[in-house]
Structure formats: C-alpha cells, structure tokens
Amino acid sequence: MAQNTDKILKVGIVGCGGIANGKHIPNLSAQKNVEIVAFCDIIEERAIESARKIGKEDTIKIYTDYKELLKDSSIDVVHVCTPNKSHSFITIDALESGKHVMCEKPMAKTAKEARAMLETSKRTGKKLTIGYDNRYRPDSLTLKQITERGDLGDIYFAKAHAIRRRAVPTWGVFLNEEEQGGGPLIDIGTHALDLTLWLMDNYKVASVKGNVYHKLGSKENAANAFGPWDPKEFTVEDSAFGFITMENGATVTLEASWALNTLDIGEAQATLCGTEGGADMKDGLRINGEDLGTLYTKKPELQTGGVAYFAGNSESQAGRECRMWIESILNDTEPMVKPEQALVVTEVLEAIYESARTGKTVYFDNKLVASLG
C-alpha cells in the first residue's frame, strides 16, 4: 500500500525526560508527516522546556496529567516515555482513547501488565509498538536478512550480551526497583534479548533458569562512567544471568550487567550458532562458517548501504525506528516491533527474576505464547 503522504499525524509525548528529549522528540520532529502538538510531564517545567527546545513553547499544549492530554481527540499517536512502572496504564488508557502508541522499552514492569497492553491493542484495533531501536541498526538488519535466508541453518545456540564494566546510570529512577522493576536486566538486558530472539525468529519458550546478583552496588565511591552511585539508593541488581531453553530445544543465554569485573563488554549484541554457520556482533558484524573444507570469517561492509529498511548512512537507528513506525500507521501495516514479541521478552525477564528469587526453574506453557500463534 502506498504511503498516505498528505496525512499529518498529530503526536503527544508523555514523559519529558532524557529518552524523550534525546530520542523521540528530535526524530519525530524530523518526520514530514508528523506534528508534535502536546507534551505531558508530572513536572510542568520539564514539559515547557521540551517545547522550548524545539521552538514551540507558544504553540504546544502542556499537561501535567496524561489523562487530560488523552481527552484531545485530534491527537493520533502517543509516545510513552515514562519510568517502567507507568508504561502499562498510560499505554492502555491511550489505546482506549483511540490513539496509536509507541511505548519505550521494556514493554512493562510485569508480564501481566504487558499482556493487558497487548489485549487492549487487539481489542481497540490501535497499533502498539515498543522502543527496541537496536533492531534498526545496519548490522542488525543485515544479520536479519542472513538468518531469514537460512545462511546459518538451524540456530540452536545463542547468546544475548548486555555487559558494562562500570557504567551504572545514576540519574533518574534507574536504581529504584519500585519504579523500574529491576536493574540492568530490565534496562539493557531487554535490548539484547529482544534482538537475539528476533534474529532467531524464535519466541516459543520452554523454560528459564536465572541468577541475580547484588555484589557491587553496595560499594562506596566506586569508579563509574557516570560518577559514584549512592549504595543506599541502589535497590536493584547490578548483574543478572539467564539460561533459556526454547520449545524446539534451542538454548539462549542472557547476560546483563551495569558493573562487572570483566573486559569482555558489549551492549545489545547477539551471538548466533547454527548448523550451517554462525554470527556475532563483537567486532562489527562477523559471519563464520566452512566452505570447501575450509573455515572462513566474513565481515560485511555495512557502510555501503543496500540493506532492507536502510535509507542511508545519514539515518540513525532511532531515526529509522521513528520513520518506520510512522509509515506503519500511514500505510496501515504491522510495526516492525510487534507487541506479541515484546511480551515474550518481558515474560522471560520476569521468569529470570522469579527463578533467582525461588532458586527454581520457571516452566512456560502454551498460554504464555498463545498470542503468537
């Protein structure tokens, strides 16, 4: 279906913190079919400042109660950029009010909340997507084409990497378990897991075993890229690890940490091992395999472009995410990040926390993935 180039989508932003100002607002502003018409934040000055930054402080409507923003029937789309705790109810209310919704990752604080979001989207017929923008990187898009073509064969082992040596976010509510639902697992581990499951195209989970650690968060005056953290405020884990078995027997390991004594670091990376070849993102995109009795390693030259969905070197992954989301609304097509997929990510993250708490393996059943068919 051709894009409706005459339609202007009116967008409201709920939550005017770092992710809104650094990612959503500038990329929405760059879309020719978008007009940002409203900002909402519980701290009014933050909403006003966001409007000021884009030179529209005199025209954009400012709210401190998101429910008042949702009463505006002219708004077509809402972007939810708040702490994890409020993702679900703001998204559900926005969908119920007739708006399409992009919610920042993770989908929700709990799997129950995420399932309610998915159900509401299906019932209302409004589109819902989650902000997993690492899918839109050139290396991710290239590797997706490679896996879809079958170059790696049956992918039976994968690693989802999200490891920092010392980069604990000390601003906002990142260290607050009540607001966020967890630490690095739900913050950066969620990106790595989403990317890995998407590249494998495997969302049918059989079981999850996990361990969570609070080892380094109690240290005083610790070296950290973002300055020392306050141990009294560090109420989330500093590291978490999961062992995931899929219904077809494939294994996925997930490693997530903000602070770990290791030099093997990397975020939102996947390692895939299949019957015909393998791939990883440790040193750019690397494809490995064998041919004519000889092992090989290939490194695609991603800067040349030519990748599906890739509009050129000037477009960032966040810009590509925003453009494709808006196009899915204008063309009435499925968003690239489907809420059904994001739901499984949240279910696995919750299972890792649950397994760590109980010391037991969490077993999934068909009901948890029934929405995927």
N, C-alpha and C positions, 0 to 999 in steps of 0.2 A: 504494500500500500504506500502511495506517495505521501510524503510529509505535508501536513496542513500548514503551509508556510505563512498563511495570513492570520492564523490563530495566535493570540498573545495570552500566555498563561500567567495568571496573577499568583504570586507566591508570598506566603507568610513564613517567617522564621520564628521558631520558639526556642529560646535559649541563645543568648548573645555572648557566649564565652569564646575561648580560643578556637575551638573547632569551627564555630560559625564564622568568625571573622577571618580565620586563616584559610578556610577551605570553601565553605558553602556560599557565603556572600559574594566573594570575588568571582567565583566560577559561574554562579547564577547571573551575576551582572554582565558577564561576557556573552550570554546567550541572547540571540536576536529575538527569540520568541518568548522571552521572559520579562516580566516586570515585577520587581520586589515591591510590595505595597504595604507590608506590615512587619514590625519587629515586636517580640514579646520577651521580657525577662523579669524575674521577680525583683531585680534591682533596676529600677527605671533608668538610671543614668547609663547603665550598660547598653540598653536598647537605644537610647538617644545618641550615645557615642557611636554605635554601629551605623546609625543613619547619617551621622556627621561625616564618618569616614568615606562614605560614597557620595557625599554632597547632596543628600536628600533629606536633611533634617527638617525641612519645611513641608515636605510632601508625604513622607512615610508615616503611617499611623503607628503609634506607640502604645503598647499594652503592658500591664504587669500581671494580668490574669489571662491565661491562654484561652479560657472558655469565652472571653469577650472577643478575642480575635476570631474564634471559630464561628461566631454569630454573623460574620461578614460573608454573605452569600456570594460575593463577587470573587472571593479567593478560591482558586482552583487546586492549589498544591500547598502542602505544609511540609517544612523540613524540621524535624525534631532533633535538636542539638543540645539536649539537657543531660544531666547525670543519668546513669543507667536505671536508677530507682524509678524514675518517672517516664521512661520510654513507653511502657505498655499503656498506661491510662491516657496519656496525651495522644498517642497514636490511635488508640481505639476511639476516643472522642472525636478526633479529626476525621477518621474514616466514617464514623456515624453522621458527621455533619456534611458529608458529601465531598470531602477533599481527598485527593491522592496524597500519599505520604511517603517521603524518604525519611527513614529513621537512622540515626547514626548507629554504628556497631557498639556493643553487641545488640542483638535484637531486643533482648530484655534481661532483666536481672534473674528471672527464673524461667524454666521451661513452661510452667503453667501459664505464665503471663504471655510468653511467646505464642503458645497455641491459641490463646484468646485473640491475639492480634491477627493471626492467620485466619481464624474463623470469621472475624469481623470483616476482613478484606474480601473473603469469598462471598459472604452474605450480602455486603453492600455493593459489590462489583467495582470497588475502587482499588486502584493499584497501590501496592505496597512493596517497597524495596528497602534493603539495608545497606549501610555505607561501607561495604567491603571493597575499598578502592584499589587494593593490591591486585585484584583480578585484571585491572585495566593497564597494568604495566606492559611494555613491549615484550619483555621476556616471558611474562605470564601468558599473554595472548599467543605468542609463538609456540610455547610449550603446549598450550591447549590444542592448537591445531595438530601438533605432532601426536599427542595422545589420541585425539579423535580419529586420526588417520590410521592408528594402530601400529605405529612405528615401534612402540615399546612392548607390544604384545599384551599379555595379561599382567596387569600391575598387581603384584601380590605382597609387596612390602613398600612402605613409605614412611618418611619422617617429616614432621611439621616442626620447623625451627623458629623459635622466638626468644633468643638469648642475648641479654646485655651483660656486660661485665660489671659496670656500675653506672646506671642511668635510671635512677628512681625518680619519677615525676613528683616533685614536692609542692606543686601548686594545686589549686582547686580542691577536689574531693577524692583524688586518686587513692589516697591512703585510707579512706573511710569505707569500711566494709558495709555499713548500713546503706550508704548512698550508692556504692558501686557493685556490691555483691561479691567482690573479690579483688585480687591484685593483678599481677602480670598475666595470669591465666585468662582472665576475662577481658583484659585490656589489649595485650599484644598476642597472646596465645590464640585468641579468637581469630585474628587475621591469618595466622599460619595454618590453623585447622581448616578454615573456610577455603583457603587457596588449595590446600592439599586434597581435600575431598572433591572439590570442583574439578581439579586436574585429573583425578582418578575417575570422576563421574560415578562415584560410589557413595550412597547415602544410607545404605541398609546396615545398621549397626547390630551386632550380636551381643557384645559385652564390653565393659570398660573397667579397668583397674587403675587407680590413681594414687599418687602420693603428693602431699602438700607440705611445704617447709616454711618455718618461721625461724630462720637461722641468723640472718644478717641484719634484719630490720631493727633489732634491739641495740645495735652498736651506736655509741655516741660519736659525734663529729666524724662520721665516716666519709671517706673520699667519694664524691659523686659528681657526675657531669652537671647536675642541676643544683648543686650546693647540698650541704648536710641536711638530712631529714631529722625530724623530731621523733625519737623512738616511741614516745607516749602516743603520738598520732598514727603510728604505723600499725594499724589494726588488721591489715590484710597480709596474705602470704608474700614472701619475697621470691619463692620458686615453686613450681608445680610441674609434675610429670605424669603423663598418661599412657596407658597401653590399651589400644583399641583393637578389637577383633571384629571384622565385618562378617556378615552372613555368608559370603562366598569364601571365607577363610583368610582373606587378606588381613595383613597386620599394619596398623598405623601407630607410630609412637609420636607423642607430642611433648615438647619441652618448652617451658616458658619461664623466664626469669628476668627481673629488673636488676638483680645483683647476684652474681655468681662468680666464684673464683675460677675463671676459665679464660682462655684466649680464643676459644672456638665460638665466636659470636656471630650473630646474624639474625635479622628480623624478617618476618613474612617470607620465609623461604621454604621450599619443598624439595625433598629428595624422593625420587620415584625409581623403583626397581621392578622391571617386568621380564617376561620370558624372552623377549626379543631385543631388549635394550634398557638403558637407564638414563636418568637425567637428574641434574641438581642445579641449584642456583647459588652455590657457594662462591664461585669466582666468575660472575656473569652466568649466562646460561650455558651449561655443558651437557652434551648428549654423548653417551658412551654405548658401545656395542661391539660386535665382531663381524667381520666380513672376510670371506676367502681365507679363513683360518687365522686371521689377524685381528687383534683388538684395536679399536680406534676411539678417539675422543674428538668431538666436533664442537666448535664454538660459533654459533650463528652470529653474523654481523648485523645486530639489531638496528644500528643507526641508519641502515639503508632503507628502512620502512618496508612497505609492502605486506604488512601484517593485517589480517582481518580486523576491522574496527579501528585501525590505527590511521589517524588522519595526518600524521606527520610529526617531525621532531619537536615542533613548537607547542604541541598539545600535551599538557601534563596528564598524569594518570587521574588526578582529581577532576581536571577539565573534561577528560574523556568520559569519566563516570557521569558527570553532570549532563553533558551533551546527550549521551545515550539514554539517560533517564528521561530527559525532556522529550526526546524523539519517541520513546516508547509510549508516552502519553499522547503526543500529537498523532502518532500513527496507530494507536490502539494495539500495540504489540506487547509481548511479555517483557518485563525488565530483565536485564542480564543477571542480576542477583535476585533470584526468586525467594519469596518468604519461606517456602517449604524447605529450601536448602538451608537458610539461615536458622530455621527452627531446629534442624538436626544438630547444627553446630552448638546451639545453646543447650540442647539435651545432653550432648557429650560433655560439655564443660561442667554442667551441673552434676553429671554422673561422676566425674573425676573428683569434685569436691565431696560428694556423698561417699564415694569409695574411700577417700582419705579419712573421712570422719569415722566411718564404721570399720575400716580395715577389711571390707568385703568387696568382692566383685559385683558390679551392678549389671544385671542382665536386662537387655531390651526385649520387647515383644513387638509383634506386628502393629499394635495400636500406635506405637510411637512414630512409626514411619508410614502409617497408612495413607497419609495425605500425599505421599509421593507416588502412590500407585504401585 
